[in-house]
Amino acid sequence: MKGIVEGSPQINSRYGNLYLILEKSLPLDVFKSFEAKVELQLRKKIKVVKSNRADEYYDRYDGSRKQ
């Protein structure tokens, strides 16, 4: 995909992937691609996804949680 830098460090026999996304419109597409890659290679489902919860990727809500 355009605008993506991918890396796969392996620490203590666990898998880790780092995707640096250059465009704000890509995170969902990148995750779906990653999920398919993991399921194909490892024949397992993803159980946990960690995020730094960067605010720039979240819509702004008022107190009612409506946009």
PQR file of N, CA, C, O and H, with PARSE charges and radii, in Angstrom:
ATOM      1  N   MET A   1       0.843  -1.181   0.000 -0.4000 1.5000
ATOM      2  CA  MET A   1       0.000   0.000   0.000 -0.0000 2.0000
ATOM      3  C   MET A   1       0.884   1.238   0.000  0.5500 1.7000
ATOM      4  O   MET A   1       1.968   1.239   0.583 -0.5500 1.4000
ATOM      5  N   LYS A   2       0.425   2.263  -0.642 -0.4000 1.5000
ATOM      6  CA  LYS A   2       1.161   3.517  -0.706 -0.0000 2.0000
ATOM      7  C   LYS A   2       1.145   4.218   0.652  0.5500 1.7000
ATOM      8  O   LYS A   2       0.117   4.247   1.329 -0.5500 1.4000
ATOM      9  H   LYS A   2      -0.456   2.262  -1.116  0.4000 1.0000
ATOM     10  N   GLY A   3       2.280   4.779   1.045 -0.4000 1.5000
ATOM     11  CA  GLY A   3       2.345   5.565   2.271 -0.0000 2.0000
ATOM     12  C   GLY A   3       2.554   4.753   3.533  0.5500 1.7000
ATOM     13  O   GLY A   3       2.262   5.243   4.624 -0.5500 1.4000
ATOM     14  H   GLY A   3       3.115   4.756   0.495  0.4000 1.0000
ATOM     15  N   ILE A   4       3.046   3.532   3.424 -0.4000 1.5000
ATOM     16  CA  ILE A   4       3.212   2.674   4.600 -0.0000 2.0000
ATOM     17  C   ILE A   4       4.657   2.193   4.685  0.5500 1.7000
ATOM     18  O   ILE A   4       5.254   1.796   3.685 -0.5500 1.4000
ATOM     19  H   ILE A   4       3.282   3.134   2.538  0.4000 1.0000
ATOM     20  N   VAL A   5       5.201   2.235   5.885 -0.4000 1.5000
ATOM     21  CA  VAL A   5       6.510   1.657   6.160 -0.0000 2.0000
ATOM     22  C   VAL A   5       6.266   0.519   7.135  0.5500 1.7000
ATOM     23  O   VAL A   5       5.622   0.717   8.165 -0.5500 1.4000
ATOM     24  H   VAL A   5       4.715   2.557   6.697  0.4000 1.0000
ATOM     25  N   GLU A   6       6.766  -0.661   6.830 -0.4000 1.5000
ATOM     26  CA  GLU A   6       6.471  -1.836   7.652 -0.0000 2.0000
ATOM     27  C   GLU A   6       7.755  -2.422   8.224  0.5500 1.7000
ATOM     28  O   GLU A   6       8.792  -2.450   7.561 -0.5500 1.4000
ATOM     29  H   GLU A   6       7.289  -0.821   5.993  0.4000 1.0000
ATOM     30  N   GLY A   7       7.669  -2.886   9.458 -0.4000 1.5000
ATOM     31  CA  GLY A   7       8.791  -3.574  10.082 -0.0000 2.0000
ATOM     32  C   GLY A   7       8.263  -4.700  10.949  0.5500 1.7000
ATOM     33  O   GLY A   7       7.137  -4.626  11.441 -0.5500 1.4000
ATOM     34  H   GLY A   7       6.827  -2.864   9.997  0.4000 1.0000
ATOM     35  N   SER A   8       9.060  -5.741  11.143 -0.4000 1.5000
ATOM     36  CA  SER A   8       8.622  -6.886  11.939 -0.0000 2.0000
ATOM     37  C   SER A   8       9.704  -7.328  12.916  0.5500 1.7000
ATOM     38  O   SER A   8      10.419  -8.293  12.643 -0.5500 1.4000
ATOM     39  H   SER A   8       9.974  -5.801  10.744  0.4000 1.0000
ATOM     40  N   PRO A   9       9.840  -6.640  14.057 -0.5600 1.5000
ATOM     41  CA  PRO A   9      10.818  -7.099  15.043  0.2800 2.0000
ATOM     42  C   PRO A   9      10.324  -8.355  15.746  0.5500 1.7000
ATOM     43  O   PRO A   9       9.121  -8.524  15.945 -0.5500 1.4000
ATOM     44  N   GLN A  10      11.237  -9.230  16.119 -0.4000 1.5000
ATOM     45  CA  GLN A  10      10.858 -10.439  16.842 -0.0000 2.0000
ATOM     46  C   GLN A  10      11.608 -10.436  18.171  0.5500 1.7000
ATOM     47  O   GLN A  10      12.837 -10.505  18.191 -0.5500 1.4000
ATOM     48  H   GLN A  10      12.214  -9.093  15.957  0.4000 1.0000
ATOM     49  N   ILE A  11      10.880 -10.356  19.271 -0.4000 1.5000
ATOM     50  CA  ILE A  11      11.462 -10.264  20.599 -0.0000 2.0000
ATOM     51  C   ILE A  11      10.913 -11.399  21.454  0.5500 1.7000
ATOM     52  O   ILE A  11       9.698 -11.571  21.547 -0.5500 1.4000
ATOM     53  H   ILE A  11       9.882 -10.299  19.255  0.4000 1.0000
ATOM     54  N   ASN A  12      11.797 -12.173  22.079 -0.4000 1.5000
ATOM     55  CA  ASN A  12      11.394 -13.259  22.977 -0.0000 2.0000
ATOM     56  C   ASN A  12      10.381 -14.199  22.336  0.5500 1.7000
ATOM     57  O   ASN A  12       9.424 -14.608  22.994 -0.5500 1.4000
ATOM     58  H   ASN A  12      12.784 -12.033  22.003  0.4000 1.0000
ATOM     59  N   SER A  13      10.568 -14.541  21.097 -0.4000 1.5000
ATOM     60  CA  SER A  13       9.733 -15.451  20.322 -0.0000 2.0000
ATOM     61  C   SER A  13       8.286 -14.989  20.181  0.5500 1.7000
ATOM     62  O   SER A  13       7.415 -15.792  19.846 -0.5500 1.4000
ATOM     63  H   SER A  13      11.345 -14.208  20.563  0.4000 1.0000
ATOM     64  N   ARG A  14       8.018 -13.728  20.428 -0.4000 1.5000
ATOM     65  CA  ARG A  14       6.692 -13.165  20.159 -0.0000 2.0000
ATOM     66  C   ARG A  14       6.776 -12.379  18.864  0.5500 1.7000
ATOM     67  O   ARG A  14       7.850 -11.933  18.460 -0.5500 1.4000
ATOM     68  H   ARG A  14       8.724 -13.075  20.701  0.4000 1.0000
ATOM     69  N   TYR A  15       5.650 -12.218  18.231 -0.4000 1.5000
ATOM     70  CA  TYR A  15       5.623 -11.458  16.995 -0.0000 2.0000
ATOM     71  C   TYR A  15       5.275 -10.009  17.297  0.5500 1.7000
ATOM     72  O   TYR A  15       4.456  -9.725  18.171 -0.5500 1.4000
ATOM     73  H   TYR A  15       4.777 -12.580  18.559  0.4000 1.0000
ATOM     74  N   GLY A  16       5.887  -9.121  16.585 -0.4000 1.5000
ATOM     75  CA  GLY A  16       5.567  -7.711  16.711 -0.0000 2.0000
ATOM     76  C   GLY A  16       5.638  -7.074  15.336  0.5500 1.7000
ATOM     77  O   GLY A  16       6.499  -7.428  14.531 -0.5500 1.4000
ATOM     78  H   GLY A  16       6.552  -9.352  15.875  0.4000 1.0000
ATOM     79  N   ASN A  17       4.762  -6.161  15.068 -0.4000 1.5000
ATOM     80  CA  ASN A  17       4.761  -5.449  13.798 -0.0000 2.0000
ATOM     81  C   ASN A  17       4.601  -3.973  14.064  0.5500 1.7000
ATOM     82  O   ASN A  17       3.867  -3.566  14.964 -0.5500 1.4000
ATOM     83  H   ASN A  17       4.062  -5.874  15.723  0.4000 1.0000
ATOM     84  N   LEU A  18       5.284  -3.184  13.284 -0.4000 1.5000
ATOM     85  CA  LEU A  18       5.210  -1.744  13.395 -0.0000 2.0000
ATOM     86  C   LEU A  18       4.851  -1.189  12.031  0.5500 1.7000
ATOM     87  O   LEU A  18       5.558  -1.428  11.052 -0.5500 1.4000
ATOM     88  H   LEU A  18       5.880  -3.515  12.553  0.4000 1.0000
ATOM     89  N   TYR A  19       3.772  -0.460  11.966 -0.4000 1.5000
ATOM     90  CA  TYR A  19       3.350   0.188  10.739 -0.0000 2.0000
ATOM     91  C   TYR A  19       3.354   1.691  10.977  0.5500 1.7000
ATOM     92  O   TYR A  19       2.622   2.190  11.832 -0.5500 1.4000
ATOM     93  H   TYR A  19       3.198  -0.265  12.762  0.4000 1.0000
ATOM     94  N   LEU A  20       4.165   2.401  10.234 -0.4000 1.5000
ATOM     95  CA  LEU A  20       4.169   3.855  10.294 -0.0000 2.0000
ATOM     96  C   LEU A  20       3.288   4.341   9.151  0.5500 1.7000
ATOM     97  O   LEU A  20       3.651   4.219   7.981 -0.5500 1.4000
ATOM     98  H   LEU A  20       4.760   1.995   9.540  0.4000 1.0000
ATOM     99  N   ILE A  21       2.150   4.882   9.491 -0.4000 1.5000
ATOM    100  CA  ILE A  21       1.152   5.263   8.498 -0.0000 2.0000
ATOM    101  C   ILE A  21       1.313   6.743   8.186  0.5500 1.7000
ATOM    102  O   ILE A  21       1.255   7.584   9.084 -0.5500 1.4000
ATOM    103  H   ILE A  21       1.855   4.981  10.441  0.4000 1.0000
ATOM    104  N   LEU A  22       1.512   7.054   6.926 -0.4000 1.5000
ATOM    105  CA  LEU A  22       1.800   8.421   6.523 -0.0000 2.0000
ATOM    106  C   LEU A  22       0.555   9.242   6.213  0.5500 1.7000
ATOM    107  O   LEU A  22       0.639  10.465   6.102 -0.5500 1.4000
ATOM    108  H   LEU A  22       1.558   6.372   6.197  0.4000 1.0000
ATOM    109  N   GLU A  23      -0.585   8.601   6.073 -0.4000 1.5000
ATOM    110  CA  GLU A  23      -1.831   9.306   5.780 -0.0000 2.0000
ATOM    111  C   GLU A  23      -2.887   8.902   6.798  0.5500 1.7000
ATOM    112  O   GLU A  23      -3.015   7.723   7.126 -0.5500 1.4000
ATOM    113  H   GLU A  23      -0.653   7.607   6.163  0.4000 1.0000
ATOM    114  N   LYS A  24      -3.639   9.868   7.296 -0.4000 1.5000
ATOM    115  CA  LYS A  24      -4.640   9.607   8.336 -0.0000 2.0000
ATOM    116  C   LYS A  24      -5.814   8.771   7.842  0.5500 1.7000
ATOM    117  O   LYS A  24      -6.567   8.233   8.654 -0.5500 1.4000
ATOM    118  H   LYS A  24      -3.535  10.826   7.030  0.4000 1.0000
ATOM    119  N   SER A  25      -5.984   8.652   6.546 -0.4000 1.5000
ATOM    120  CA  SER A  25      -7.114   7.904   6.004 -0.0000 2.0000
ATOM    121  C   SER A  25      -6.838   6.402   5.906  0.5500 1.7000
ATOM    122  O   SER A  25      -7.737   5.645   5.538 -0.5500 1.4000
ATOM    123  H   SER A  25      -5.373   9.089   5.886  0.4000 1.0000
ATOM    124  N   LEU A  26      -5.637   5.955   6.219 -0.4000 1.5000
ATOM    125  CA  LEU A  26      -5.253   4.563   5.983 -0.0000 2.0000
ATOM    126  C   LEU A  26      -5.350   3.578   7.146  0.5500 1.7000
ATOM    127  O   LEU A  26      -5.308   2.378   6.875 -0.5500 1.4000
ATOM    128  H   LEU A  26      -4.907   6.569   6.517  0.4000 1.0000
ATOM    129  N   PRO A  27      -5.477   3.972   8.414 -0.5600 1.5000
ATOM    130  CA  PRO A  27      -5.366   2.983   9.500  0.2800 2.0000
ATOM    131  C   PRO A  27      -6.268   1.763   9.385  0.5500 1.7000
ATOM    132  O   PRO A  27      -5.800   0.648   9.615 -0.5500 1.4000
ATOM    133  N   LEU A  28      -7.530   1.923   9.044 -0.4000 1.5000
ATOM    134  CA  LEU A  28      -8.428   0.768   8.965 -0.0000 2.0000
ATOM    135  C   LEU A  28      -8.017  -0.168   7.834  0.5500 1.7000
ATOM    136  O   LEU A  28      -8.025  -1.387   8.008 -0.5500 1.4000
ATOM    137  H   LEU A  28      -7.911   2.829   8.858  0.4000 1.0000
ATOM    138  N   ASP A  29      -7.658   0.385   6.683 -0.4000 1.5000
ATOM    139  CA  ASP A  29      -7.215  -0.446   5.563 -0.0000 2.0000
ATOM    140  C   ASP A  29      -5.935  -1.198   5.905  0.5500 1.7000
ATOM    141  O   ASP A  29      -5.780  -2.368   5.554 -0.5500 1.4000
ATOM    142  H   ASP A  29      -7.651   1.375   6.542  0.4000 1.0000
ATOM    143  N   VAL A  30      -5.023  -0.522   6.589 -0.4000 1.5000
ATOM    144  CA  VAL A  30      -3.760  -1.148   6.987 -0.0000 2.0000
ATOM    145  C   VAL A  30      -4.023  -2.278   7.970  0.5500 1.7000
ATOM    146  O   VAL A  30      -3.427  -3.349   7.855 -0.5500 1.4000
ATOM    147  H   VAL A  30      -5.148   0.429   6.875  0.4000 1.0000
ATOM    148  N   PHE A  31      -4.912  -2.052   8.939 -0.4000 1.5000
ATOM    149  CA  PHE A  31      -5.204  -3.100   9.914 -0.0000 2.0000
ATOM    150  C   PHE A  31      -5.846  -4.310   9.250  0.5500 1.7000
ATOM    151  O   PHE A  31      -5.490  -5.445   9.568 -0.5500 1.4000
ATOM    152  H   PHE A  31      -5.396  -1.182   9.032  0.4000 1.0000
ATOM    153  N   LYS A  32      -6.773  -4.094   8.347 -0.4000 1.5000
ATOM    154  CA  LYS A  32      -7.419  -5.221   7.666 -0.0000 2.0000
ATOM    155  C   LYS A  32      -6.407  -6.034   6.867  0.5500 1.7000
ATOM    156  O   LYS A  32      -6.474  -7.263   6.839 -0.5500 1.4000
ATOM    157  H   LYS A  32      -7.062  -3.173   8.088  0.4000 1.0000
ATOM    158  N   SER A  33      -5.476  -5.351   6.220 -0.4000 1.5000
ATOM    159  CA  SER A  33      -4.422  -6.031   5.474 -0.0000 2.0000
ATOM    160  C   SER A  33      -3.518  -6.828   6.412  0.5500 1.7000
ATOM    161  O   SER A  33      -3.165  -7.971   6.123 -0.5500 1.4000
ATOM    162  H   SER A  33      -5.421  -4.353   6.242  0.4000 1.0000
ATOM    163  N   PHE A  34      -3.150  -6.221   7.529 -0.4000 1.5000
ATOM    164  CA  PHE A  34      -2.317  -6.884   8.532 -0.0000 2.0000
ATOM    165  C   PHE A  34      -3.027  -8.104   9.111  0.5500 1.7000
ATOM    166  O   PHE A  34      -2.421  -9.165   9.267 -0.5500 1.4000
ATOM    167  H   PHE A  34      -3.437  -5.293   7.763  0.4000 1.0000
ATOM    168  N   GLU A  35      -4.311  -7.952   9.430 -0.4000 1.5000
ATOM    169  CA  GLU A  35      -5.084  -9.055   9.997 -0.0000 2.0000
ATOM    170  C   GLU A  35      -5.114 -10.245   9.040  0.5500 1.7000
ATOM    171  O   GLU A  35      -4.935 -11.388   9.462 -0.5500 1.4000
ATOM    172  H   GLU A  35      -4.803  -7.090   9.304  0.4000 1.0000
ATOM    173  N   ALA A  36      -5.337  -9.982   7.765 -0.4000 1.5000
ATOM    174  CA  ALA A  36      -5.360 -11.057   6.773 -0.0000 2.0000
ATOM    175  C   ALA A  36      -3.993 -11.735   6.671  0.5500 1.7000
ATOM    176  O   ALA A  36      -3.912 -12.957   6.552 -0.5500 1.4000
ATOM    177  H   ALA A  36      -5.482  -9.054   7.422  0.4000 1.0000
ATOM    178  N   LYS A  37      -2.925 -10.943   6.717 -0.4000 1.5000
ATOM    179  CA  LYS A  37      -1.562 -11.476   6.646 -0.0000 2.0000
ATOM    180  C   LYS A  37      -1.267 -12.399   7.831  0.5500 1.7000
ATOM    181  O   LYS A  37      -0.700 -13.478   7.658 -0.5500 1.4000
ATOM    182  H   LYS A  37      -2.992  -9.950   6.814  0.4000 1.0000
ATOM    183  N   VAL A  38      -1.653 -11.970   9.024 -0.4000 1.5000
ATOM    184  CA  VAL A  38      -1.420 -12.767  10.234 -0.0000 2.0000
ATOM    185  C   VAL A  38      -2.194 -14.075  10.171  0.5500 1.7000
ATOM    186  O   VAL A  38      -1.642 -15.139  10.447 -0.5500 1.4000
ATOM    187  H   VAL A  38      -2.114 -11.094   9.164  0.4000 1.0000
ATOM    188  N   GLU A  39      -3.462 -14.000   9.811 -0.4000 1.5000
ATOM    189  CA  GLU A  39      -4.287 -15.206   9.764 -0.0000 2.0000
ATOM    190  C   GLU A  39      -3.775 -16.189   8.720  0.5500 1.7000
ATOM    191  O   GLU A  39      -3.855 -17.401   8.920 -0.5500 1.4000
ATOM    192  H   GLU A  39      -3.911 -13.136   9.586  0.4000 1.0000
ATOM    193  N   LEU A  40      -3.255 -15.684   7.616 -0.4000 1.5000
ATOM    194  CA  LEU A  40      -2.731 -16.553   6.572 -0.0000 2.0000
ATOM    195  C   LEU A  40      -1.414 -17.201   6.998  0.5500 1.7000
ATOM    196  O   LEU A  40      -1.225 -18.404   6.813 -0.5500 1.4000
ATOM    197  H   LEU A  40      -3.190 -14.699   7.454  0.4000 1.0000
ATOM    198  N   GLN A  41      -0.503 -16.406   7.569 -0.4000 1.5000
ATOM    199  CA  GLN A  41       0.816 -16.925   7.933 -0.0000 2.0000
ATOM    200  C   GLN A  41       0.793 -17.817   9.166  0.5500 1.7000
ATOM    201  O   GLN A  41       1.446 -18.861   9.188 -0.5500 1.4000
ATOM    202  H   GLN A  41      -0.656 -15.430   7.719  0.4000 1.0000
ATOM    203  N   LEU A  42       0.054 -17.419  10.185 -0.4000 1.5000
ATOM    204  CA  LEU A  42       0.096 -18.132  11.463 -0.0000 2.0000
ATOM    205  C   LEU A  42      -1.101 -19.044  11.703  0.5500 1.7000
ATOM    206  O   LEU A  42      -1.092 -19.859  12.626 -0.5500 1.4000
ATOM    207  H   LEU A  42      -0.476 -16.572  10.167  0.4000 1.0000
ATOM    208  N   ARG A  43      -2.123 -18.905  10.878 -0.4000 1.5000
ATOM    209  CA  ARG A  43      -3.366 -19.671  11.040 -0.0000 2.0000
ATOM    210  C   ARG A  43      -3.965 -19.468  12.427  0.5500 1.7000
ATOM    211  O   ARG A  43      -4.496 -20.397  13.035 -0.5500 1.4000
ATOM    212  H   ARG A  43      -2.130 -18.243  10.128  0.4000 1.0000
ATOM    213  N   LYS A  44      -3.865 -18.223  12.916 -0.4000 1.5000
ATOM    214  CA  LYS A  44      -4.430 -17.855  14.218 -0.0000 2.0000
ATOM    215  C   LYS A  44      -5.108 -16.501  14.105  0.5500 1.7000
ATOM    216  O   LYS A  44      -4.807 -15.708  13.212 -0.5500 1.4000
ATOM    217  H   LYS A  44      -3.434 -17.468  12.422  0.4000 1.0000
ATOM    218  N   LYS A  45      -6.030 -16.252  15.025 -0.4000 1.5000
ATOM    219  CA  LYS A  45      -6.719 -14.962  15.092 -0.0000 2.0000
ATOM    220  C   LYS A  45      -5.942 -14.011  15.994  0.5500 1.7000
ATOM    221  O   LYS A  45      -5.242 -14.446  16.909 -0.5500 1.4000
ATOM    222  H   LYS A  45      -6.275 -16.895  15.750  0.4000 1.0000
ATOM    223  N   ILE A  46      -6.068 -12.722  15.736 -0.4000 1.5000
ATOM    224  CA  ILE A  46      -5.452 -11.708  16.588 -0.0000 2.0000
ATOM    225  C   ILE A  46      -6.282 -11.591  17.857  0.5500 1.7000
ATOM    226  O   ILE A  46      -7.503 -11.451  17.794 -0.5500 1.4000
ATOM    227  H   ILE A  46      -6.637 -12.369  14.994  0.4000 1.0000
ATOM    228  N   LYS A  47      -5.617 -11.650  19.018 -0.4000 1.5000
ATOM    229  CA  LYS A  47      -6.315 -11.557  20.302 -0.0000 2.0000
ATOM    230  C   LYS A  47      -6.228 -10.161  20.903  0.5500 1.7000
ATOM    231  O   LYS A  47      -7.186  -9.695  21.520 -0.5500 1.4000
ATOM    232  H   LYS A  47      -4.625 -11.765  19.069  0.4000 1.0000
ATOM    233  N   VAL A  48      -5.094  -9.487  20.734 -0.4000 1.5000
ATOM    234  CA  VAL A  48      -4.868  -8.190  21.380 -0.0000 2.0000
ATOM    235  C   VAL A  48      -4.242  -7.230  20.382  0.5500 1.7000
ATOM    236  O   VAL A  48      -3.349  -7.601  19.621 -0.5500 1.4000
ATOM    237  H   VAL A  48      -4.316  -9.865  20.233  0.4000 1.0000
ATOM    238  N   VAL A  49      -4.717  -6.001  20.396 -0.4000 1.5000
ATOM    239  CA  VAL A  49      -4.123  -4.933  19.596 -0.0000 2.0000
ATOM    240  C   VAL A  49      -3.776  -3.798  20.541  0.5500 1.7000
ATOM    241  O   VAL A  49      -4.640  -3.308  21.268 -0.5500 1.4000
ATOM    242  H   VAL A  49      -5.443  -5.700  21.015  0.4000 1.0000
ATOM    243  N   LYS A  50      -2.516  -3.375  20.538 -0.4000 1.5000
ATOM    244  CA  LYS A  50      -2.088  -2.260  21.384 -0.0000 2.0000
ATOM    245  C   LYS A  50      -1.965  -1.004  20.532  0.5500 1.7000
ATOM    246  O   LYS A  50      -1.585  -1.058  19.362 -0.5500 1.4000
ATOM    247  H   LYS A  50      -1.814  -3.773  19.947  0.4000 1.0000
ATOM    248  N   SER A  51      -2.291   0.114  21.139 -0.4000 1.5000
ATOM    249  CA  SER A  51      -2.236   1.397  20.438 -0.0000 2.0000
ATOM    250  C   SER A  51      -1.761   2.468  21.399  0.5500 1.7000
ATOM    251  O   SER A  51      -1.935   2.344  22.611 -0.5500 1.4000
ATOM    252  H   SER A  51      -2.599   0.159  22.089  0.4000 1.0000
ATOM    253  N   ASN A  52      -1.163   3.520  20.860 -0.4000 1.5000
ATOM    254  CA  ASN A  52      -0.794   4.642  21.712 -0.0000 2.0000
ATOM    255  C   ASN A  52      -1.953   5.630  21.854  0.5500 1.7000
ATOM    256  O   ASN A  52      -1.802   6.689  22.463 -0.5500 1.4000
ATOM    257  H   ASN A  52      -1.022   3.621  19.875  0.4000 1.0000
ATOM    258  N   ARG A  53      -3.095   5.280  21.293 -0.4000 1.5000
ATOM    259  CA  ARG A  53      -4.323   6.070  21.370 -0.0000 2.0000
ATOM    260  C   ARG A  53      -4.098   7.513  20.930  0.5500 1.7000
ATOM    261  O   ARG A  53      -4.599   8.443  21.563 -0.5500 1.4000
ATOM    262  H   ARG A  53      -3.218   4.420  20.798  0.4000 1.0000
ATOM    263  N   ALA A  54      -3.363   7.698  19.870 -0.4000 1.5000
ATOM    264  CA  ALA A  54      -3.076   9.035  19.353 -0.0000 2.0000
ATOM    265  C   ALA A  54      -4.381   9.726  18.964  0.5500 1.7000
ATOM    266  O   ALA A  54      -5.153   9.207  18.158 -0.5500 1.4000
ATOM    267  H   ALA A  54      -2.956   6.943  19.355  0.4000 1.0000
ATOM    268  N   ASP A  55      -4.614  10.878  19.534 -0.4000 1.5000
ATOM    269  CA  ASP A  55      -5.878  11.589  19.338 -0.0000 2.0000
ATOM    270  C   ASP A  55      -6.158  11.965  17.892  0.5500 1.7000
ATOM    271  O   ASP A  55      -7.320  12.137  17.523 -0.5500 1.4000
ATOM    272  H   ASP A  55      -3.987  11.299  20.189  0.4000 1.0000
ATOM    273  N   GLU A  56      -5.135  12.098  17.065 -0.4000 1.5000
ATOM    274  CA  GLU A  56      -5.387  12.541  15.696 -0.0000 2.0000
ATOM    275  C   GLU A  56      -6.148  11.509  14.873  0.5500 1.7000
ATOM    276  O   GLU A  56      -6.638  11.834  13.791 -0.5500 1.4000
ATOM    277  H   GLU A  56      -4.191  11.959  17.364  0.4000 1.0000
ATOM    278  N   TYR A  57      -6.258  10.273  15.358 -0.4000 1.5000
ATOM    279  CA  TYR A  57      -6.993   9.249  14.627 -0.0000 2.0000
ATOM    280  C   TYR A  57      -8.390   9.005  15.185  0.5500 1.7000
ATOM    281  O   TYR A  57      -9.090   8.104  14.723 -0.5500 1.4000
ATOM    282  H   TYR A  57      -5.860  10.010  16.237  0.4000 1.0000
ATOM    283  N   TYR A  58      -8.797   9.787  16.162 -0.4000 1.5000
ATOM    284  CA  TYR A  58     -10.118   9.640  16.756 -0.0000 2.0000
ATOM    285  C   TYR A  58     -10.970  10.848  16.412  0.5500 1.7000
ATOM    286  O   TYR A  58     -10.490  11.981  16.412 -0.5500 1.4000
ATOM    287  H   TYR A  58      -8.228  10.519  16.537  0.4000 1.0000
ATOM    288  N   ASP A  59     -12.233  10.597  16.121 -0.4000 1.5000
ATOM    289  CA  ASP A  59     -13.169  11.697  15.890 -0.0000 2.0000
ATOM    290  C   ASP A  59     -13.410  12.433  17.195  0.5500 1.7000
ATOM    291  O   ASP A  59     -13.339  11.844  18.274 -0.5500 1.4000
ATOM    292  H   ASP A  59     -12.623   9.676  16.121  0.4000 1.0000
ATOM    293  N   ARG A  60     -13.692  13.711  17.095 -0.4000 1.5000
ATOM    294  CA  ARG A  60     -13.991  14.517  18.284 -0.0000 2.0000
ATOM    295  C   ARG A  60     -15.464  14.329  18.649  0.5500 1.7000
ATOM    296  O   ARG A  60     -16.336  14.402  17.783 -0.5500 1.4000
ATOM    297  H   ARG A  60     -13.750  14.190  16.219  0.4000 1.0000
ATOM    298  N   TYR A  61     -15.733  14.089  19.921 -0.4000 1.5000
ATOM    299  CA  TYR A  61     -17.093  13.893  20.411 -0.0000 2.0000
ATOM    300  C   TYR A  61     -17.373  14.901  21.506  0.5500 1.7000
ATOM    301  O   TYR A  61     -16.465  15.355  22.203 -0.5500 1.4000
ATOM    302  H   TYR A  61     -15.025  14.029  20.624  0.4000 1.0000
ATOM    303  N   ASP A  62     -18.655  15.246  21.648 -0.4000 1.5000
ATOM    304  CA  ASP A  62     -19.042  16.034  22.817 -0.0000 2.0000
ATOM    305  C   ASP A  62     -19.414  15.049  23.928  0.5500 1.7000
ATOM    306  O   ASP A  62     -19.198  13.848  23.765 -0.5500 1.4000
ATOM    307  H   ASP A  62     -19.393  14.877  21.081  0.4000 1.0000
ATOM    308  N   GLY A  63     -19.953  15.507  25.025 -0.4000 1.5000
ATOM    309  CA  GLY A  63     -20.272  14.637  26.154 -0.0000 2.0000
ATOM    310  C   GLY A  63     -21.272  13.546  25.831  0.5500 1.7000
ATOM    311  O   GLY A  63     -21.296  12.523  26.515 -0.5500 1.4000
ATOM    312  H   GLY A  63     -20.128  16.483  25.157  0.4000 1.0000
ATOM    313  N   SER A  64     -22.105  13.730  24.804 -0.4000 1.5000
ATOM    314  CA  SER A  64     -23.120  12.732  24.461 -0.0000 2.0000
ATOM    315  C   SER A  64     -22.569  11.620  23.577  0.5500 1.7000
ATOM    316  O   SER A  64     -23.301  10.697  23.220 -0.5500 1.4000
ATOM    317  H   SER A  64     -22.085  14.561  24.249  0.4000 1.0000
ATOM    318  N   ARG A  65     -21.285  11.694  23.220 -0.4000 1.5000
ATOM    319  CA  ARG A  65     -20.621  10.717  22.352 -0.0000 2.0000
ATOM    320  C   ARG A  65     -21.158  10.753  20.932  0.5500 1.7000
ATOM    321  O   ARG A  65     -20.993   9.791  20.182 -0.5500 1.4000
ATOM    322  H   ARG A  65     -20.690  12.444  23.510  0.4000 1.0000
ATOM    323  N   LYS A  66     -21.800  11.855  20.553 -0.4000 1.5000
ATOM    324  CA  LYS A  66     -22.254  12.030  19.172 -0.0000 2.0000
ATOM    325  C   LYS A  66     -21.307  12.978  18.466  0.5500 1.7000
ATOM    326  O   LYS A  66     -20.712  13.856  19.092 -0.5500 1.4000
ATOM    327  H   LYS A  66     -21.934  12.637  21.162  0.4000 1.0000
ATOM    328  N   GLN A  67     -21.169  12.801  17.165 -0.4000 1.5000
ATOM    329  CA  GLN A  67     -20.298  13.689  16.388 -0.0000 2.0000
ATOM    330  C   GLN A  67     -20.944  15.032  16.176  0.5500 1.7000
ATOM    331  O   GLN A  67     -20.355  15.907  15.541 -0.5500 1.4000
ATOM    332  H   GLN A  67     -21.652  12.088  16.657  0.4000 1.0000
TER
END
